[in-house]
Amino acid sequence: MNRSAALAAVLSLAAGASAAGQGLVVDHASVGRTDRIPDATIAKVRELDVLFGHQSVGANILDGLGMLGPRFAIEPVIEPEATWYDENHGLGEFPVGDNEDPLGKIENFRRMIGEGGFGKRIDVAMMKLCYVDFTGDLEAARGVYESYGAMMDALEKELPRVRFVWWTAPLMESDNAGRNEFNRLVRAHCEAHGKILFDLADIESHDESGTPHRADGEPALCPEWSEDGGHLSEAGRRRVATAWWYLMARLAGWEE
């Protein structure tokens, strides 16, 4: 499949979501559906040019991709130059900004997409913040959301051919008030405006049976998905990786 055909599939999904006034939400209900993805769709996913900015939980998720077996094996390219996409297809990943500086991460991602030249070459772009970027300060969480939302909205307008995937922030096993405030605002905006959302927090805060897990009255990272209270265990990495593949299959035009 050539680049033009792959991009057409992505744009077809986006047009359908926009026309319906509904976006794509990937959450705990999207976990474990990899066995339903056709081989033809997997081939289309491999033709997409994807850029993912993240820190350590993002690395956990990429590790999970390698746990799903050879059919879903993806070898991310670490910190590719923008021009790498001129001759190659695949998943490029880079560390976005510094932990505990969410506004700096947001600005770093904006520069990579715009001034760094990636936006002219990629089909899909996404970044995630980390649990360490939030405290219990709700006002600070709202400020992070305002900067993140403004950046994502602006990039979508500037680069309509690129599909931007919004993410909720990962959770910890406790003390998630700021993270959940940010996540509530992201979900509301995505629902109201038909965005593409990878709801990492929802995936983390439901157990294998789909039962929500809470701590301190708030959604929290399930202990079975937790390695150290914040990072993902092996089971958690595999879990989120299956949802990532569901996202990419949908972006490649698969309608389950």
C-alpha positions as CSV (number, residue, x, y, z in Angstrom):
1,M,0.0,0.0,0.0
2,N,1.5,3.4,-1.0
3,R,1.6,6.5,1.2
4,S,-1.2,8.2,-0.6
5,A,-3.6,5.2,-0.1
6,A,-2.6,5.0,3.6
7,L,-3.3,8.7,4.1
8,A,-6.6,8.4,2.3
9,A,-7.7,5.8,4.8
10,V,-6.8,8.1,7.6
11,L,-8.6,11.1,6.2
12,S,-11.6,8.9,5.4
13,L,-12.0,8.1,9.1
14,A,-11.5,11.7,10.1
15,A,-14.1,12.9,7.7
16,G,-16.6,10.3,8.9
17,A,-16.0,11.3,12.5
18,S,-16.4,14.9,11.7
19,A,-19.6,14.4,9.7
20,A,-21.2,12.4,12.5
21,G,-20.2,15.0,15.1
22,Q,-18.5,12.1,17.0
23,G,-14.9,11.4,17.5
24,L,-13.0,8.2,18.2
25,V,-12.5,7.2,21.9
26,V,-10.2,4.4,22.7
27,D,-10.7,3.3,26.4
28,H,-10.9,0.2,28.5
29,A,-13.6,-1.3,26.2
30,S,-11.0,-1.2,23.4
31,V,-8.6,-3.5,25.3
32,G,-7.9,-7.0,24.0
33,R,-9.4,-6.8,20.6
34,T,-6.2,-7.4,18.6
35,D,-7.4,-10.8,17.5
36,R,-10.2,-9.1,15.5
37,I,-7.9,-6.9,13.5
38,P,-7.5,-8.2,9.9
39,D,-4.1,-8.8,8.4
40,A,-4.9,-6.2,5.7
41,T,-5.4,-3.6,8.4
42,I,-2.2,-4.5,10.1
43,A,-0.4,-3.9,6.8
44,K,-2.1,-0.5,6.5
45,V,-1.0,0.5,10.0
46,R,2.6,-0.3,9.0
47,E,2.3,2.2,6.1
48,L,1.3,5.1,8.4
49,D,3.9,7.7,9.5
50,V,3.4,8.2,13.2
51,L,5.2,10.4,15.7
52,F,4.8,9.8,19.5
53,G,6.2,12.2,22.1
54,H,6.3,10.8,25.7
55,Q,8.4,10.0,28.7
56,S,8.6,6.8,30.9
57,V,5.0,5.6,30.8
58,G,5.1,6.0,27.1
59,A,8.2,3.8,27.1
60,N,6.2,1.2,29.1
61,I,3.6,1.2,26.3
62,L,6.1,0.8,23.6
63,D,7.6,-2.1,25.5
64,G,4.1,-3.6,25.6
65,L,4.0,-3.6,21.8
66,G,6.9,-6.0,21.8
67,M,5.0,-8.4,24.0
68,L,2.1,-9.0,21.6
69,G,3.9,-11.5,19.4
70,P,5.3,-11.2,15.9
71,R,2.0,-10.4,14.2
72,F,2.0,-7.1,16.0
73,A,5.7,-6.5,16.3
74,I,6.7,-2.9,15.7
75,E,10.2,-1.5,16.1
76,P,9.9,2.2,17.0
77,V,12.6,4.5,15.6
78,I,14.1,6.5,18.4
79,E,14.4,10.2,17.8
80,P,14.3,10.2,14.0
81,E,15.0,13.2,11.9
82,A,11.9,14.6,10.2
83,T,13.4,13.7,6.9
84,W,13.4,10.0,7.9
85,Y,9.8,9.9,6.9
86,D,10.6,11.0,3.4
87,E,11.9,7.5,2.6
88,N,10.3,5.4,5.4
89,H,7.1,4.5,7.1
90,G,6.6,3.6,10.8
91,L,6.5,4.8,14.4
92,G,9.0,7.5,15.5
93,E,9.3,8.3,19.1
94,F,11.1,10.9,21.2
95,P,11.3,12.1,24.8
96,V,9.1,15.2,25.0
97,G,10.5,17.9,27.3
98,D,11.3,17.3,30.9
99,N,9.2,15.6,33.6
100,E,7.5,18.0,36.1
101,D,7.4,20.7,33.4
102,P,4.2,20.0,31.5
103,L,4.1,23.4,29.9
104,G,7.6,22.9,28.6
105,K,6.5,19.5,27.2
106,I,3.6,21.1,25.4
107,E,5.9,23.7,23.8
108,N,8.5,21.1,22.9
109,F,5.9,19.1,21.0
110,R,4.5,22.2,19.3
111,R,8.0,23.1,18.0
112,M,8.7,19.5,16.9
113,I,5.5,19.4,14.8
114,G,5.9,22.9,13.4
115,E,9.4,24.3,13.3
116,G,10.9,20.8,13.4
117,G,9.3,19.9,10.1
118,F,7.5,16.7,11.3
119,G,4.1,18.1,10.6
120,K,4.8,18.2,6.9
121,R,5.6,14.5,6.7
122,I,3.6,12.5,9.2
123,D,0.1,11.1,9.2
124,V,-0.5,10.7,12.9
125,A,0.9,12.7,15.8
126,M,0.4,12.3,19.6
127,M,2.0,13.2,22.9
128,K,1.2,12.2,26.4
129,L,2.0,13.9,29.7
130,C,3.1,12.0,32.7
131,Y,1.7,11.5,36.2
132,V,4.6,13.4,37.6
133,D,3.4,16.5,35.7
134,F,0.5,16.9,38.1
135,T,0.0,17.6,41.8
136,G,-3.2,17.9,43.8
137,D,-3.5,21.5,42.6
138,L,-6.7,21.6,40.6
139,E,-6.1,25.2,39.3
140,A,-2.6,24.2,38.0
141,A,-4.2,21.1,36.3
142,R,-6.7,23.4,34.6
143,G,-3.8,25.6,33.4
144,V,-2.1,22.6,31.9
145,Y,-5.3,21.6,30.1
146,E,-5.7,25.1,28.7
147,S,-2.2,25.1,27.3
148,Y,-2.5,21.5,26.0
149,G,-5.9,22.1,24.5
150,A,-4.9,25.3,22.8
151,M,-1.8,23.7,21.3
152,M,-3.7,20.7,20.0
153,D,-6.6,22.8,18.6
154,A,-4.1,25.1,16.9
155,L,-2.1,22.3,15.3
156,E,-5.2,20.6,14.0
157,K,-6.2,23.8,12.3
158,E,-2.7,24.4,10.9
159,L,-2.2,20.8,9.7
160,P,-5.6,19.4,8.7
161,R,-4.0,16.4,6.9
162,V,-2.4,15.1,10.2
163,R,-4.5,13.2,12.6
164,F,-3.8,14.4,16.2
165,V,-4.6,12.0,19.0
166,W,-5.4,13.5,22.3
167,W,-4.4,11.6,25.5
168,T,-5.5,11.6,29.1
169,A,-2.7,11.7,31.7
170,P,-1.7,8.4,33.3
171,L,-2.8,7.8,36.9
172,M,-1.1,6.7,40.1
173,E,-2.4,4.3,42.7
174,S,-3.5,7.3,44.8
175,D,-3.5,11.1,45.0
176,N,-4.9,11.7,41.5
177,A,-7.0,14.8,42.0
178,G,-5.0,17.0,39.6
179,R,-4.7,14.3,37.0
180,N,-8.4,13.5,37.1
181,E,-9.2,17.2,36.7
182,F,-7.1,17.4,33.6
183,N,-8.6,14.2,32.3
184,R,-12.1,15.3,32.8
185,L,-11.5,18.5,30.9
186,V,-9.8,16.6,28.0
187,R,-12.6,14.1,27.8
188,A,-15.3,16.8,27.8
189,H,-13.5,18.8,25.0
190,C,-12.9,15.7,22.9
191,E,-16.6,14.6,23.2
192,A,-17.9,18.1,22.4
193,H,-15.7,18.6,19.4
194,G,-15.3,15.1,17.9
195,K,-11.7,14.6,18.6
196,I,-9.6,11.4,18.6
197,L,-8.9,10.4,22.2
198,F,-6.7,7.7,23.7
199,D,-8.1,7.5,27.2
200,L,-5.1,6.0,28.9
201,A,-6.4,6.9,32.4
202,D,-9.7,5.0,31.7
203,I,-7.7,1.9,30.6
204,E,-5.5,2.1,33.7
205,S,-8.4,2.5,36.1
206,H,-10.5,-0.5,35.1
207,D,-9.6,-4.1,36.0
208,E,-9.7,-7.0,33.7
209,S,-13.4,-7.5,34.2
210,G,-14.1,-3.9,33.3
211,T,-14.8,-2.8,36.9
212,P,-13.7,0.7,37.7
213,H,-11.0,1.1,40.4
214,R,-11.0,4.1,42.7
215,A,-8.8,5.5,45.5
216,D,-9.6,8.5,47.6
217,G,-12.9,8.7,45.8
218,E,-11.2,9.2,42.4
219,P,-10.3,6.9,39.5
220,A,-6.9,5.4,40.2
221,L,-4.4,3.0,38.6
222,C,-5.4,-0.6,39.3
223,P,-2.8,-2.4,41.4
224,E,-2.6,-5.2,38.9
225,W,-1.5,-2.8,36.2
226,S,1.0,-1.0,38.5
227,E,4.8,-1.8,38.8
228,D,5.6,0.8,41.4
229,G,2.5,2.9,42.0
230,G,2.8,4.8,38.7
231,H,4.6,2.9,36.0
232,L,3.0,0.0,34.2
233,S,3.6,-3.6,35.2
234,E,4.2,-6.2,32.5
235,A,0.5,-7.0,32.4
236,G,-0.3,-3.3,32.3
237,R,2.1,-2.7,29.4
238,R,0.5,-5.5,27.4
239,R,-3.0,-4.2,28.2
240,V,-2.3,-0.7,27.0
241,A,-0.5,-2.0,23.9
242,T,-3.6,-3.9,22.8
243,A,-5.6,-0.6,23.0
244,W,-2.8,1.2,21.1
245,W,-3.2,-1.3,18.2
246,Y,-7.0,-0.9,18.3
247,L,-6.4,2.9,17.9
248,M,-4.0,2.5,15.0
249,A,-6.3,0.0,13.3
250,R,-9.2,2.4,13.4
251,L,-6.9,5.2,12.1
252,A,-6.0,3.0,9.2
253,G,-9.6,2.7,8.3
254,W,-10.8,-0.4,10.1
255,E,-14.5,-0.4,11.1
256,E,-15.0,-3.1,13.6
